[in-house]
Amino acid sequence: MAAVNDSRRSPSLPLTVRLKLAAFSLLHRRDGSVRRLLVDLGDLHAAARRCPDAAGVRSVDVTIDASSGLWARVFSPSTTGEAALTLPVVVFFHGGGFVLFSAASLPYDALCRRICREVGAVVVSVNYRLAPKHRFPAPYDDGLAVLRYLDVNGLPGDLGVSVDLSSCFLAGDSAGGNIVHHIAQRWLSTAASSPPVSLRLAGAILIQPFFGGEERTEDEMALDKVVPPLSLVITGYYWRAFLPEGATRDHPAAHVCGKHVELADAFPPAMVVIGGFDLLKGWQAKYVETLRWKGKPVRVVEYPNAIHGFGAFPEIADSGELMQEMKQFVREHSTKRVA
């Protein structure tokens, strides 16, 4: 069911995207491991901006748990024309194979600003802990901690807009999409013993989620080393860095497909984004089949010519279309109408 393409050719990409992908490839050694010094030098960060930018979006960093260093960057629209609105909340988890990037990384700061502006939501971008220093289940624990914080404390009072925590959406790309699934399941599985105060999961947006298994899909074999930025060597390293020592890719954190997968009764409606030139698309298609087999509502959005991570490249036309798809999904599942 995954998006169709001709794996013998590469998609047409803007020069700026190709240069960024080439730089990304330099961050990895031949065995897929990360050149940490290059990452530290190349992962440029954006500062939070309390004053609205040219698009009218401002941001502030919020400490969630000082003891673990957990924080999140909150993006909100300026009050001009927005003061009377009650906005949904999107809790966002960045990609990077559980190993790379942060909520302050330039591409993800820019992406969250776009989501805030174009989707029409307050965005909470989670700066979860990274592997290999912090392995499974650290990012899942951090995601839960952020939801608990929001449920009890809400968002900063100086945002200038009203937020609706009963319309809380989880969203993430790649590894962030993986985190979205597991956070939704863990949050809802504990709801009976620890009922939420105000937060309700209204939907889950998984953008090219990072799933896998010991079995190699046809898409993994066909697209390996054909289309950047991923390869089997790189994804293999990411799983080894993140999963418990000695675990295989059939670990439940990675293998989220099949009848054995447990899903909470209240698992929220999902939107799954699949790219035709993403070697992970076979696993994403299996995940969609699992949701449907379990009777869960799922909307599949396919981009036949999209590479993995295309959403973070505004130069790619499909990235703009993705924003509109997200906006529509959020509108459909919010408890209050989004303007």
C-alpha positions in Angstrom: 0.0 0.0 0.0 3.1 2.2 0.3 3.5 5.1 -2.1 4.7 4.0 -5.6 7.8 5.1 -7.4 10.5 3.8 -9.7 13.3 2.8 -7.4 15.8 2.9 -10.3 15.7 6.6 -10.4 16.2 9.4 -7.9 13.7 12.1 -7.3 14.3 15.6 -8.6 15.5 17.7 -5.7 16.4 21.4 -5.4 20.1 22.1 -5.3 19.9 23.5 -1.7 18.3 20.2 -0.6 21.0 18.1 -2.3 23.7 20.2 -0.5 22.0 19.7 2.8 21.7 15.9 2.3 25.4 15.8 1.3 26.3 17.5 4.5 24.1 15.1 6.4 25.9 12.1 4.9 29.2 13.5 6.1 28.0 13.1 9.7 28.1 9.3 9.4 31.0 6.9 9.1 30.9 3.9 6.8 29.5 1.7 9.6 26.7 4.3 10.1 28.0 5.6 13.4 28.0 9.4 14.0 31.0 11.6 13.8 30.1 13.5 17.0 32.6 16.3 16.4 31.1 17.1 13.0 27.6 16.9 14.5 28.5 19.3 17.3 29.9 21.8 14.7 27.2 21.4 12.1 24.1 21.2 14.2 23.4 25.0 14.4 20.9 26.1 16.9 18.3 28.8 16.9 17.5 30.8 20.0 14.0 31.2 21.3 12.4 34.5 20.3 10.0 36.2 22.7 9.3 38.9 20.1 7.3 37.8 17.1 9.3 37.0 14.0 8.3 38.2 10.5 5.6 35.6 10.3 4.2 36.6 13.7 5.4 33.6 15.7 7.2 33.8 19.0 8.8 31.1 21.1 9.9 30.5 24.7 11.8 27.7 26.3 10.1 26.0 29.2 11.9 23.8 31.8 9.9 20.5 32.3 12.3 18.6 34.7 15.4 20.4 35.8 16.9 17.2 37.3 17.0 15.5 34.0 17.5 18.6 31.9 14.2 18.1 30.1 12.8 21.2 28.4 10.5 22.1 25.5 10.3 25.1 23.1 6.8 26.5 22.9 5.7 28.3 19.7 2.7 30.6 19.6 1.2 33.1 17.2 1.3 36.8 18.0 -1.9 38.2 19.5 -2.7 40.3 16.5 -5.9 38.9 15.2 -5.6 35.8 17.3 -6.5 37.0 20.8 -10.1 35.7 20.6 -9.0 32.3 19.4 -8.7 29.1 21.4 -6.0 27.1 19.7 -5.2 23.4 19.7 -1.9 22.2 21.0 0.6 20.1 19.0 3.3 18.3 21.0 6.1 17.7 18.5 9.0 15.3 18.6 11.9 15.9 16.2 13.5 13.2 14.1 17.2 12.1 13.9 17.2 8.4 14.6 17.0 9.0 18.4 20.6 10.2 18.1 20.7 13.5 16.4 19.2 17.1 16.6 17.3 18.9 19.3 14.3 21.2 19.6 16.6 24.1 19.0 18.2 22.7 15.8 17.6 25.2 13.0 15.6 22.9 10.7 13.2 21.8 13.5 12.9 25.3 15.0 11.9 26.5 11.5 9.5 23.5 11.0 7.7 24.1 14.3 7.3 27.8 13.4 5.7 26.7 10.1 3.4 24.3 11.9 2.4 27.0 14.4 1.7 29.5 11.6 0.2 27.3 8.9 -1.6 24.7 11.0 -2.9 27.3 13.5 -1.8 25.7 16.7 0.5 26.3 19.7 3.4 23.9 19.2 5.4 22.3 22.1 8.6 20.9 20.7 10.1 18.4 23.1 13.9 18.4 23.7 14.1 14.7 24.7 17.3 13.0 25.7 19.3 11.3 22.9 21.0 7.9 22.4 23.4 6.4 22.8 23.9 8.1 26.2 20.2 7.8 26.9 18.8 4.6 25.4 15.3 3.2 25.3 13.0 4.2 27.0 14.4 7.6 27.7 12.6 9.6 25.0 9.3 7.8 25.8 9.8 8.7 29.5 10.5 12.3 28.5 7.4 12.5 26.3 5.2 11.3 29.1 6.8 13.8 31.4 5.9 16.6 29.1 2.3 15.5 28.8 2.0 15.2 32.6 3.5 18.7 32.9 1.0 20.1 30.4 -1.9 18.3 32.0 -1.1 19.7 35.5 0.5 23.1 34.7 -0.8 24.0 31.3 1.2 26.4 29.1 2.9 29.7 30.0 0.3 32.3 30.8 2.1 35.0 28.7 1.5 33.3 25.4 -1.2 35.8 24.5 -3.5 33.1 23.2 -5.9 30.7 24.8 -5.2 27.0 24.3 -7.5 24.0 24.3 -5.7 21.0 26.0 -8.7 18.8 25.2 -7.4 19.2 21.6 -3.9 18.0 22.1 -2.2 16.4 19.1 1.0 14.4 19.1 3.2 14.9 16.0 6.7 13.9 15.0 8.8 12.9 12.0 11.0 9.8 11.6 12.1 8.8 15.2 9.7 11.4 16.4 6.9 9.5 14.7 8.0 6.4 16.5 7.9 8.3 19.8 4.4 9.6 18.9 3.0 6.0 18.7 4.6 4.9 22.0 3.7 8.0 23.9 0.1 7.7 22.8 0.0 4.1 23.9 1.7 4.6 27.2 -0.4 7.7 28.1 -3.7 6.0 27.4 -2.6 2.8 29.1 -2.0 4.7 32.3 -5.1 6.9 32.1 -7.3 4.5 34.1 -4.9 4.5 37.1 -3.9 8.2 36.7 -6.8 10.1 35.0 -5.7 13.2 33.2 -6.8 16.6 34.6 -7.4 18.5 31.4 -5.3 17.0 28.6 -7.0 14.8 25.9 -5.2 13.2 23.0 -7.2 14.2 20.0 -5.0 12.8 17.3 -1.6 11.4 16.3 0.4 12.6 13.3 3.2 10.3 12.3 5.4 11.7 9.5 7.4 8.9 8.0 7.7 7.1 11.3 10.9 5.2 12.1 9.8 1.5 12.5 11.6 -1.7 11.7 12.3 -5.3 12.3 14.8 -8.1 11.6 13.0 -8.9 8.4 14.1 -6.7 5.5 11.2 -5.3 3.4 11.3 -5.1 -0.4 11.5 -1.3 -0.1 14.5 -1.4 2.2 16.4 -3.6 -0.3 15.3 -1.6 -3.3 16.0 1.8 -1.9 19.2 1.1 0.1 22.0 3.5 -1.0 19.7 4.7 -3.8 18.1 7.8 -2.2 19.4 9.9 0.6 19.4 10.5 3.5 18.9 7.0 4.9 20.6 3.6 4.2 20.4 0.3 6.0 23.8 0.9 7.5 22.6 4.2 9.0 19.3 2.9 10.3 21.1 -0.2 11.7 23.3 2.1 13.7 20.4 4.1 15.0 18.7 1.0 16.3 21.8 -0.3 17.9 22.4 3.0 19.6 18.8 3.3 20.9 17.6 -0.2 21.8 18.7 -2.0 24.9 22.1 -3.6 24.7 21.8 -6.9 22.8 18.2 -6.2 21.6 17.3 -6.9 17.9 15.2 -4.9 15.7 12.2 -7.1 16.6 12.2 -5.3 20.0 8.7 -3.8 20.6 10.1 -0.3 20.4 11.0 -0.9 16.7 8.6 -3.6 15.5 5.2 -2.0 15.8 3.4 -4.1 13.3 1.2 -7.2 13.4 -1.5 -8.7 15.5 0.7 -8.9 18.6 0.8 -5.1 18.9 -1.2 -3.8 21.8 -3.2 -0.7 21.3 -5.3 1.1 23.9 -9.0 1.2 23.3 -8.9 5.0 23.1 -5.9 5.2 20.8 -6.5 8.4 18.9 -7.2 8.9 15.2 -3.9 8.8 13.3 -2.5 10.4 10.2 0.4 8.5 8.7 2.6 10.2 6.1 4.5 8.0 3.6 7.1 9.0 1.0 7.7 7.0 -2.2 11.5 7.3 -1.9 11.7 6.5 1.8 13.2 3.1 2.4 11.1 2.9 5.6 7.8 3.0 3.7 7.3 -0.7 3.8 7.2 -0.7 7.6 5.0 2.4 7.6 2.5 0.6 5.4 2.6 -2.4 7.8 1.9 0.0 10.6 -1.2 1.3 8.8 -2.4 -2.2 8.2 -2.0 -2.9 11.9 -4.0 0.1 12.9 -6.8 -0.8 10.5 -6.8 -4.5 11.7 -7.2 -3.2 15.2 -10.2 -1.1 14.1 -8.4 2.3 14.7 -9.2 5.3 12.4 -6.2 6.1 10.2 -5.7 8.6 7.4 -2.8 7.8 5.0 -1.2 10.7 3.2 1.2 9.6 0.4 3.8 11.6 -1.5 5.1 9.3 -4.3 8.2 11.4 -5.0 9.1 12.3 -1.4 12.4 11.4 0.3 12.7 10.6 4.0 12.6 13.9 6.0 11.1 16.0 3.2 8.8 17.8 5.7 11.8 19.7 7.1 12.7 21.1 3.6 10.4 24.1 2.8 12.0 24.1 -0.7 10.2 20.9 -1.5 6.6 21.5 -2.7 5.3 18.4 -0.9 6.4 20.0 2.4 3.9 22.8 1.9 1.2 20.4 1.0 2.0 18.5 4.2 1.3 21.6 6.3 -2.2 21.8 4.7 -2.9 18.1 5.3 -1.9 18.6 9.0 -4.1 21.6 9.2 -7.1 19.7 7.9 -6.5 16.8 10.2 -6.2 19.1 13.2 -9.4 20.9 12.2 -11.3 17.7 11.8 -10.4 16.3 15.2 -10.3 19.4 17.4 -13.0 19.8 20.0 -13.3 23.4 19.1 -13.4 24.8 15.6 -10.0 26.1 14.5 -10.2 29.3 12.5 
